[in-house]
Amino acid sequence: MPPNAVVIGVDSSTQSTKAVFTDATTGRPLAVGRAPHQVHGEAGARESDPELWWRALCDAVGDGLKELASAGVSAEAVTGIAVAGQQHGLVVLDGSGRPLRPALLWNDTRSAPQAAALTAELGGPNAWTARTGSAPVAAITAAKWRWLYEHEPAVAEAAAAVRLPHDFLTERLAGTAATDPGDASGTGWYSTATGAYDPDLLRLIGLDAALLPEVAPTGGTRIGTLTASAAATLGLPPTAAVAAGTGDNMAAAVGLGLGGAGLVDHPVLSLGTSGTVFAATRTRPATPALSGFAAADGTYLPLACTLNCTLAVDKVAALLGLDRDDAAPGGEAVLLPYLDGERTPDLPAAAGLLTGLRHTTSRQQLLGAAYEGAAVTVLRALDEVLSACGLDPRSPGVRERPLRLIGGGAQGRIWVETVRRLSGRPVIVPEAGELVALGAAALAAGAATGDDAVAISTAWHTGSGRELPPVERDMDTWNRVTSVLGRATHALLS
C-alpha cells in the first residue's frame, strides 16, 4: 500500500449513505460524508428509488472529499472503494441499467404470503436451510421477486437485470456486475452448501440466472477499477480499485475483526433500524430459527433480525412526549413494539402490544417497557446463534464471552443499560463509529492490496472499545416479557 493511501468505505443503509475516508494503514477515519435516503410506503410497503441511492453516494463522497481536502489530503490518495448495502432489497433494471420501478426493501412485508408459499413448495423450512442456510421470510429477495411476478408481471418480464442494493451501486462504480457470497446468501437463490446460485431454486421462483451478477470469491475481491464516468462524477482517480463489497451486517463483522483471520464464535448485537444478533463462525448454519448467511470473508454469519428496534422505541418515546433517555424499567408493563410486523419471531402481520398497565404505571415505565420488549426479542435469538456456531450457550465459558454492542443504539445509555440488565453478559462497546463503513473500507483496502480484509481490520483495532462487566440478570423482567411474547405468538399463529 502506498504511504498515505486512503480507502473509502460506503455504508448505504435504509435511511442514508455514509462515506468514510480511511487511512489505509491505520484505519483512522479522515473524513466522513453523509446524505439521506427516502423511503416510501404504507400498510407493509417499503420502497426507495435506487437512483437516489446513487445520488446520495455521490453527494456523500463529494462532502467527504471537501473535508479531506481541508485536512490537506488530495483525492489522488484514494486507492480503493467498497460498498456495504442494506440486505435483501430487490432492484430490477432495464437493458440500460436503469431501475424499472422503486426497489422493494428488506422491511417490505407484503411478500410474507410469497415466503410462506415458497417454503411449502420446496418441502418446508428444513429443505430450504439444507440448501441456503435460511428459511424464507418476507425479507428475502426470492419472496420479493415472487411478489413482483404475481403483482407486477409486466415489470418482472421486462427485467434485464436483477440486483441487490449494494450490487447496483458497485456496478455503477466499476461497470461490472458482481456480488459477494455474504449478500448473495440473503437472496434465497444462493446456496451456502455449494457456494453458488442454486439452479433448482431459480427454477422454483422463475428467475433466469443470466439476470444475476457474478459472485466474487469474497467481498474484498477486486472486481475492477472505477469507470471513467464514475471517476469523473465522484472526483476520484480512475485507478482506484473497486471491491465486490457486501451486505451491511457482513461489513459490520469485518469492521469488528470477526472472521477466519480474526475472532470467531463471538456474538454481536447491532441496534439500528433493525436489531440483529450474529457471530462469525467456521460452522455452516442450517437451522430454520436463524438466517444462515455466508460472511464476506468466506466463513459464515448466522444471524437473527428483528424489524423493530431503535425507530420503534423512538416512536413510542414520541407518542409519550419523552426524550429517548427519559425511561425507567417497565415494572409490570410489557410492551412489544412490533410496529412494522416482525421477522424474528416470524410474525409479519403483528402489531404492537401493550399489557400489564396499572394506575401507578408512569410514562417513563412505558418507554422502558418498549426498550425491554425490543431487547428481549433480539436477545432471545442469541442462544440460537451460539448453538449454530457449535457452542453450548449455557456453558460458563460461552456465557463469559462479551457481547459486542454496535449500531446507533449502542451510543444510547438506556439501550446499553437494558441490554446489560437483560443479558447478564459482559459487554464491549467499540469506540469506533460507523463500523459498517469501516468494514467496507477494509474490503476496499483488501481489493487494493490483495490482503485479507479481516486481517486488515484486526490490525486497525476498530473492534476494540469500552468494556463493561456483567450485571445480575433481571430474570423477573425477562420471564414477564417472554411469557407475553409466547402467548402473543401462539395467538397470532393459531
C-alpha positions as CSV (number, residue, x, y, z in Angstrom):
1,M,0.0,0.0,0.0
2,P,1.5,3.4,-0.9
3,P,2.2,5.7,2.0
4,N,-0.7,8.0,3.0
5,A,-3.1,5.8,0.9
6,V,-6.8,6.4,1.6
7,V,-9.7,4.0,1.1
8,I,-13.4,4.7,1.1
9,G,-16.0,2.6,2.8
10,V,-19.6,3.3,1.8
11,D,-22.5,2.3,4.1
12,S,-25.7,2.5,2.0
13,S,-28.3,1.8,4.7
14,T,-32.1,2.0,4.7
15,Q,-32.1,5.6,5.9
16,S,-28.9,7.2,4.5
17,T,-25.5,6.9,2.8
18,K,-22.2,7.4,4.7
19,A,-18.8,7.5,3.0
20,V,-15.9,7.1,5.4
21,F,-12.5,8.1,4.1
22,T,-10.0,6.0,6.0
23,D,-6.2,5.9,6.4
24,A,-5.4,2.6,4.7
25,T,-2.5,1.9,7.1
26,T,-4.0,2.7,10.5
27,G,-7.8,2.5,9.9
28,R,-8.2,6.1,11.2
29,P,-11.2,7.9,9.7
30,L,-10.0,11.0,7.9
31,A,-13.3,12.4,6.6
32,V,-17.0,11.4,6.5
33,G,-19.7,12.5,4.1
34,R,-23.4,11.8,4.6
35,A,-26.6,12.1,2.5
36,P,-30.2,11.0,3.3
37,H,-32.4,8.4,1.6
38,Q,-36.1,8.5,1.1
39,V,-38.3,5.5,2.0
40,H,-41.9,5.4,0.9
41,G,-44.9,3.1,1.5
42,E,-47.5,2.2,4.0
43,A,-49.5,-0.9,5.0
44,G,-46.4,-3.1,4.8
45,A,-44.8,-1.5,1.7
46,R,-41.3,0.0,1.9
47,E,-39.7,1.2,-1.3
48,S,-36.9,3.5,-2.4
49,D,-35.6,4.8,-5.7
50,P,-32.2,3.3,-6.4
51,E,-31.2,6.3,-8.4
52,L,-31.4,8.3,-5.2
53,W,-29.0,5.9,-3.6
54,W,-26.5,6.6,-6.4
55,R,-27.0,10.4,-5.9
56,A,-26.6,10.0,-2.2
57,L,-23.4,8.1,-2.7
58,C,-22.1,10.8,-5.0
59,D,-23.1,13.5,-2.5
60,A,-21.6,11.7,0.4
61,V,-18.3,11.2,-1.4
62,G,-18.3,14.8,-2.5
63,D,-18.8,16.0,1.0
64,G,-16.1,13.7,2.3
65,L,-13.7,14.9,-0.3
66,K,-14.2,18.5,0.8
67,E,-13.4,17.5,4.4
68,L,-10.4,15.5,3.2
69,A,-9.1,18.5,1.2
70,S,-9.4,20.7,4.3
71,A,-7.1,18.3,6.1
72,G,-4.6,18.7,3.3
73,V,-5.1,15.3,1.6
74,S,-5.7,15.0,-2.1
75,A,-8.3,12.9,-3.8
76,E,-5.4,11.3,-5.7
77,A,-4.6,9.4,-2.5
78,V,-7.7,7.3,-2.8
79,T,-6.7,3.7,-3.8
80,G,-9.9,1.8,-3.3
81,I,-13.7,1.9,-2.6
82,A,-16.2,-0.7,-1.4
83,V,-20.0,-0.5,-0.8
84,A,-21.8,-2.2,2.1
85,G,-25.5,-2.1,1.5
86,Q,-28.8,-2.9,3.2
87,Q,-29.5,-6.6,2.5
88,H,-32.3,-8.3,0.6
89,G,-33.7,-5.4,-1.4
90,L,-34.9,-6.2,-4.9
91,V,-33.6,-3.9,-7.7
92,V,-34.9,-4.6,-11.2
93,L,-33.2,-2.9,-14.1
94,D,-33.8,-2.4,-17.9
95,G,-31.2,-3.0,-20.6
96,S,-29.5,0.3,-19.9
97,G,-29.1,-0.3,-16.2
98,R,-31.9,2.0,-15.1
99,P,-34.5,0.9,-12.5
100,L,-37.8,-0.2,-13.8
101,R,-39.5,0.6,-10.5
102,P,-38.6,1.6,-7.0
103,A,-36.6,-1.1,-5.1
104,L,-38.5,-3.4,-2.7
105,L,-36.7,-3.0,0.6
106,W,-35.8,-5.7,3.1
107,N,-38.5,-4.5,5.6
108,D,-41.3,-4.6,3.0
109,T,-43.6,-7.2,4.5
110,R,-46.0,-7.5,1.5
111,S,-44.1,-10.6,0.4
112,A,-44.9,-12.6,3.5
113,P,-47.5,-14.8,1.7
114,Q,-45.0,-15.5,-1.1
115,A,-42.4,-16.5,1.5
116,A,-44.8,-19.0,3.0
117,A,-45.7,-20.4,-0.4
118,L,-42.1,-20.8,-1.4
119,T,-41.4,-22.6,1.9
120,A,-44.2,-25.1,1.2
121,E,-43.3,-25.6,-2.4
122,L,-39.8,-26.9,-1.6
123,G,-41.0,-29.1,1.2
124,G,-40.7,-27.0,4.3
125,P,-38.1,-24.9,6.2
126,N,-35.6,-27.7,6.6
127,A,-35.4,-28.3,2.9
128,W,-34.5,-24.6,2.5
129,T,-31.9,-24.4,5.2
130,A,-30.2,-27.5,3.8
131,R,-29.6,-25.5,0.6
132,T,-29.4,-21.8,1.5
133,G,-28.9,-21.9,5.3
134,S,-32.1,-19.9,5.8
135,A,-35.9,-20.5,5.6
136,P,-37.9,-17.9,3.6
137,V,-39.3,-14.9,5.4
138,A,-40.8,-11.8,3.9
139,A,-37.4,-10.1,3.8
140,I,-35.6,-12.4,1.4
141,T,-35.2,-11.3,-2.2
142,A,-36.7,-14.5,-3.6
143,A,-40.0,-13.8,-1.9
144,K,-40.0,-10.2,-3.3
145,W,-39.3,-11.5,-6.8
146,R,-42.3,-13.8,-6.5
147,W,-44.4,-10.9,-5.2
148,L,-43.3,-8.8,-8.2
149,Y,-44.1,-11.6,-10.6
150,E,-47.6,-12.0,-9.1
151,H,-48.5,-8.3,-8.7
152,E,-46.5,-6.6,-11.5
153,P,-45.8,-9.3,-14.1
154,A,-45.1,-6.8,-16.9
155,V,-42.2,-5.3,-14.8
156,A,-40.8,-8.8,-14.0
157,E,-41.0,-9.8,-17.7
158,A,-39.2,-6.6,-18.7
159,A,-36.3,-7.0,-16.3
160,A,-32.9,-7.2,-18.0
161,A,-31.0,-7.5,-14.7
162,V,-31.8,-8.2,-11.0
163,R,-29.6,-6.7,-8.4
164,L,-29.3,-6.3,-4.6
165,P,-28.8,-2.7,-3.4
166,H,-25.1,-3.0,-3.0
167,D,-24.7,-4.8,-6.3
168,F,-26.5,-1.9,-8.0
169,L,-24.1,0.7,-6.6
170,T,-21.0,-1.4,-7.1
171,E,-21.9,-1.8,-10.8
172,R,-22.3,1.9,-11.1
173,L,-18.8,2.3,-9.8
174,A,-16.9,-0.4,-11.7
175,G,-19.2,-1.1,-14.7
176,T,-19.0,-4.8,-13.6
177,A,-22.0,-6.9,-12.5
178,A,-20.7,-8.5,-9.3
179,T,-21.9,-9.5,-5.8
180,D,-20.3,-11.4,-3.0
181,P,-21.2,-14.6,-1.1
182,G,-22.3,-12.7,2.0
183,D,-25.0,-10.5,0.4
184,A,-25.9,-13.2,-2.1
185,S,-26.7,-15.6,0.8
186,G,-29.7,-13.4,1.7
187,T,-31.4,-13.8,-1.6
188,G,-33.0,-17.2,-1.2
189,W,-31.4,-18.4,-4.5
190,Y,-27.8,-18.7,-3.4
191,S,-26.7,-22.0,-1.8
192,T,-24.3,-21.7,1.2
193,A,-23.9,-25.5,0.8
194,T,-22.4,-25.2,-2.7
195,G,-21.2,-21.6,-2.8
196,A,-23.1,-20.8,-5.9
197,Y,-26.5,-19.9,-7.3
198,D,-28.9,-22.9,-6.9
199,P,-30.4,-23.8,-10.3
200,D,-33.3,-25.7,-8.7
201,L,-34.3,-22.6,-6.6
202,L,-34.0,-20.3,-9.5
203,R,-36.4,-22.6,-11.4
204,L,-38.8,-22.6,-8.4
205,I,-39.1,-18.9,-8.3
206,G,-39.0,-18.3,-12.1
207,L,-35.7,-16.4,-12.3
208,D,-33.2,-16.6,-15.1
209,A,-29.6,-16.9,-13.8
210,A,-28.5,-14.7,-16.7
211,L,-30.1,-11.7,-15.0
212,L,-27.9,-12.1,-11.9
213,P,-24.4,-10.7,-11.3
214,E,-21.3,-13.0,-10.9
215,V,-20.4,-14.0,-7.3
216,A,-16.9,-12.9,-6.4
217,P,-15.0,-15.2,-4.0
218,T,-15.1,-12.7,-1.2
219,G,-16.4,-9.2,-0.5
220,G,-12.8,-7.9,-0.6
221,T,-12.2,-9.3,-4.1
222,R,-11.1,-6.7,-6.6
223,I,-13.6,-6.6,-9.5
224,G,-12.0,-3.7,-11.4
225,T,-11.4,0.0,-11.1
226,L,-13.6,3.0,-11.3
227,T,-15.0,3.6,-14.7
228,A,-14.0,6.9,-16.4
229,S,-17.6,8.1,-15.9
230,A,-17.8,7.2,-12.2
231,A,-14.3,8.6,-11.5
232,A,-15.3,11.9,-13.2
233,T,-18.6,12.1,-11.4
234,L,-17.1,11.3,-8.0
235,G,-13.9,13.3,-8.4
236,L,-11.7,10.2,-7.7
237,P,-8.8,8.7,-9.6
238,P,-9.8,6.1,-12.2
239,T,-7.1,3.8,-10.8
240,A,-9.0,3.3,-7.5
241,A,-9.8,-0.4,-7.0
242,V,-13.4,-1.4,-6.6
243,A,-14.2,-4.3,-4.2
244,A,-17.1,-6.6,-4.6
245,G,-18.5,-5.2,-1.4
246,T,-21.1,-7.0,0.8
247,G,-24.2,-6.6,2.9
248,D,-24.3,-4.3,5.9
249,N,-24.2,-7.0,8.6
250,M,-21.3,-8.8,6.9
251,A,-19.4,-5.5,6.6
252,A,-20.0,-4.8,10.3
253,A,-18.5,-8.2,11.1
254,V,-15.4,-7.3,9.1
255,G,-15.2,-3.9,10.8
256,L,-15.2,-5.7,14.2
257,G,-12.4,-8.1,13.1
258,L,-14.7,-11.1,13.0
259,G,-14.0,-14.0,10.7
260,G,-11.4,-16.5,9.7
261,A,-8.4,-14.2,10.3
262,G,-9.8,-12.7,13.4
263,L,-12.3,-13.6,16.1
264,V,-14.8,-16.5,15.6
265,D,-17.8,-17.5,17.6
266,H,-18.1,-14.2,19.4
267,P,-21.6,-12.7,19.5
268,V,-22.6,-9.2,18.3
269,L,-25.8,-7.2,18.9
270,S,-26.4,-4.4,16.4
271,L,-29.0,-1.8,17.5
272,G,-30.1,0.1,14.4
273,T,-33.3,0.5,12.3
274,S,-33.4,-3.3,12.9
275,G,-31.9,-5.2,15.8
276,T,-29.6,-8.1,14.8
277,V,-27.5,-10.6,16.7
278,F,-24.8,-12.5,14.8
279,A,-21.4,-14.2,15.1
280,A,-18.8,-15.2,12.5
281,T,-18.1,-18.9,12.6
282,R,-16.5,-21.7,10.5
283,T,-19.6,-23.9,11.0
284,R,-22.2,-23.7,8.3
285,P,-25.5,-22.8,10.0
286,A,-28.6,-24.6,8.8
287,T,-31.5,-24.0,11.3
288,P,-34.9,-22.5,10.4
289,A,-34.7,-20.4,13.6
290,L,-31.9,-18.2,12.0
291,S,-30.7,-16.7,8.8
292,G,-27.7,-18.8,7.9
293,F,-25.7,-16.3,5.9
294,A,-22.3,-16.5,4.5
295,A,-19.8,-14.0,5.7
296,A,-17.8,-11.6,3.5
297,D,-14.5,-13.4,4.1
298,G,-15.5,-17.0,3.3
299,T,-16.7,-18.0,6.8
300,Y,-20.4,-17.9,7.9
301,L,-22.6,-15.5,9.7
302,P,-25.6,-17.0,11.5
303,L,-27.9,-14.1,12.2
304,A,-31.3,-13.2,13.7
305,C,-33.0,-10.0,12.8
306,T,-35.9,-8.0,14.3
307,L,-37.6,-5.3,12.3
308,N,-38.4,-3.1,15.3
309,C,-35.6,-1.7,17.2
310,T,-34.4,1.9,17.6
311,L,-37.0,3.5,15.4
312,A,-39.8,1.7,17.1
313,V,-38.6,2.7,20.6
314,D,-38.2,6.3,19.3
315,K,-41.7,6.2,18.0
316,V,-43.0,5.2,21.5
317,A,-41.0,8.0,23.0
318,A,-42.5,10.5,20.6
319,L,-46.0,9.2,21.4
320,L,-45.4,9.7,25.1
321,G,-43.7,13.1,24.7
322,L,-40.5,11.9,26.2
323,D,-36.8,12.1,25.3
324,R,-35.4,8.6,24.4
325,D,-33.3,8.6,27.5
326,D,-36.1,9.5,29.8
327,A,-37.0,5.9,30.6
328,A,-37.3,3.6,33.7
329,P,-37.6,-0.1,34.0
330,G,-41.1,-1.2,32.9
331,G,-42.3,-2.7,36.1
332,E,-45.4,-4.8,35.4
333,A,-45.9,-3.2,32.0
334,V,-44.9,-5.2,28.9
335,L,-44.7,-3.5,25.5
336,L,-43.9,-5.5,22.4
337,P,-43.1,-2.6,19.9
338,Y,-43.9,-4.6,16.7
339,L,-44.9,-1.5,14.8
340,D,-43.9,-2.9,11.4
341,G,-44.7,-6.6,11.9
342,E,-41.8,-8.8,13.0
343,R,-39.2,-11.0,11.4
344,T,-37.8,-12.9,14.4
345,P,-40.2,-14.2,15.5
346,D,-41.6,-14.6,12.0
347,L,-44.8,-12.5,12.6
348,P,-45.1,-10.1,9.6
349,A,-48.7,-9.2,10.4
350,A,-48.1,-8.5,14.1
351,A,-48.8,-5.1,15.6
352,G,-47.6,-3.5,18.8
353,L,-48.9,-5.0,22.0
354,L,-49.2,-3.3,25.5
355,T,-50.3,-5.2,28.6
356,G,-49.8,-5.0,32.4
357,L,-50.9,-1.4,32.9
358,R,-51.7,-0.1,36.4
359,H,-52.7,3.3,37.8
360,T,-49.2,3.6,39.1
361,T,-47.6,3.0,35.6
362,S,-45.7,6.0,34.5
363,R,-44.8,7.3,31.0
364,Q,-41.2,6.6,31.8
365,Q,-42.0,2.9,32.6
366,L,-43.9,2.6,29.3
367,L,-40.9,3.8,27.4
368,G,-38.7,1.4,29.4
369,A,-41.1,-1.4,28.6
370,A,-40.6,-0.6,24.9
371,Y,-36.8,-0.9,25.3
372,E,-37.3,-4.2,27.2
373,G,-39.6,-5.6,24.6
374,A,-37.3,-4.8,21.7
375,A,-34.2,-6.0,23.6
376,V,-35.7,-9.3,24.8
377,T,-36.9,-10.0,21.2
378,V,-33.4,-9.9,19.8
379,L,-31.6,-11.4,22.8
380,R,-33.9,-14.5,22.7
381,A,-32.1,-15.4,19.5
382,L,-28.6,-15.2,21.0
383,D,-28.6,-18.8,22.2
384,E,-29.7,-19.9,18.7
385,V,-26.8,-18.1,17.1
386,L,-24.3,-19.6,19.5
387,S,-25.8,-23.1,19.0
388,A,-25.4,-22.6,15.3
389,C,-21.7,-21.9,15.9
390,G,-21.5,-25.4,17.5
391,L,-21.3,-24.0,21.1
392,D,-23.3,-24.7,24.2
393,P,-24.8,-21.3,25.1
394,R,-25.3,-22.4,28.7
395,S,-21.7,-23.2,29.4
396,P,-19.9,-20.8,31.7
397,G,-17.1,-20.2,29.2
398,V,-19.5,-19.3,26.4
399,R,-21.6,-17.0,28.7
400,E,-18.4,-15.2,29.7
401,R,-17.7,-14.2,26.1
402,P,-18.5,-10.5,25.8
403,L,-21.4,-9.3,23.7
404,R,-20.2,-6.6,21.3
405,L,-22.8,-3.8,21.1
406,I,-22.8,-1.7,17.9
407,G,-25.2,0.5,15.9
408,G,-26.8,3.8,16.8
409,G,-28.5,2.4,19.8
410,A,-25.1,1.4,21.3
411,Q,-24.5,5.1,21.9
412,G,-27.6,5.4,24.0
413,R,-27.3,5.0,27.8
414,I,-30.7,3.3,28.2
415,W,-30.1,0.8,25.4
416,V,-26.8,-0.2,26.9
417,E,-28.2,-0.5,30.4
418,T,-31.2,-2.5,29.2
419,V,-29.1,-5.0,27.2
420,R,-26.7,-5.5,30.2
421,R,-29.6,-6.0,32.6
422,L,-31.5,-8.4,30.4
423,S,-28.5,-10.4,29.1
424,G,-26.3,-10.6,32.2
425,R,-23.3,-10.7,29.9
426,P,-20.1,-8.6,29.8
427,V,-20.5,-6.0,27.0
428,I,-17.9,-4.3,24.8
429,V,-19.0,-1.0,23.1
430,P,-16.4,-0.4,20.3
431,E,-15.0,3.1,20.3
432,A,-15.1,3.3,16.5
433,G,-18.3,4.5,15.0
434,E,-19.6,3.7,11.5
435,L,-18.4,0.0,11.8
436,V,-20.3,-0.9,8.6
437,A,-18.5,1.7,6.6
438,L,-15.1,0.8,8.3
439,G,-15.7,-2.8,7.3
440,A,-16.4,-1.7,3.8
441,A,-13.1,0.4,4.0
442,A,-11.3,-2.8,5.0
443,L,-12.8,-4.6,2.0
444,A,-11.6,-1.7,-0.2
445,A,-8.1,-2.0,1.3
446,G,-8.2,-5.7,0.5
447,A,-9.2,-5.0,-3.1
448,A,-6.3,-2.5,-3.4
449,T,-3.6,-4.7,-1.9
450,G,-4.8,-8.3,-2.2
451,D,-4.6,-8.8,1.6
452,D,-7.3,-10.4,3.8
453,A,-9.9,-7.7,4.8
454,V,-10.5,-9.2,8.3
455,A,-6.7,-9.2,9.0
456,I,-6.6,-5.6,7.9
457,S,-9.4,-4.5,10.2
458,T,-7.9,-6.5,13.0
459,A,-4.7,-4.6,12.6
460,W,-6.7,-1.4,12.6
461,H,-8.2,-2.3,16.1
462,T,-11.6,-1.0,15.0
463,G,-13.4,-3.6,17.2
464,S,-11.8,-2.5,20.5
465,G,-13.6,-0.3,22.9
466,R,-15.2,0.2,26.3
467,E,-15.5,-3.0,28.3
468,L,-18.4,-3.2,30.8
469,P,-18.6,-6.1,33.3
470,P,-21.7,-8.2,33.6
471,V,-24.5,-7.2,36.0
472,E,-27.0,-9.5,37.7
473,R,-29.5,-10.6,35.1
474,D,-33.1,-9.3,35.6
475,M,-34.9,-12.6,35.3
476,D,-38.2,-11.2,36.5
477,T,-38.5,-8.8,33.6
478,W,-37.1,-11.5,31.2
479,N,-39.7,-14.0,32.2
480,R,-42.5,-11.5,32.2
481,V,-41.7,-10.3,28.6
482,T,-41.0,-13.8,27.2
483,S,-44.3,-15.1,28.7
484,V,-46.3,-12.3,27.0
485,L,-44.3,-12.9,23.8
486,G,-45.1,-16.6,23.9
487,R,-48.8,-16.1,24.3
488,A,-48.9,-13.4,21.6
489,T,-47.0,-15.6,19.2
490,H,-49.3,-18.5,19.9
491,A,-52.4,-16.3,19.3
492,L,-51.1,-14.9,16.0
493,L,-50.1,-18.3,14.7
494,S,-53.3,-20.2,15.8
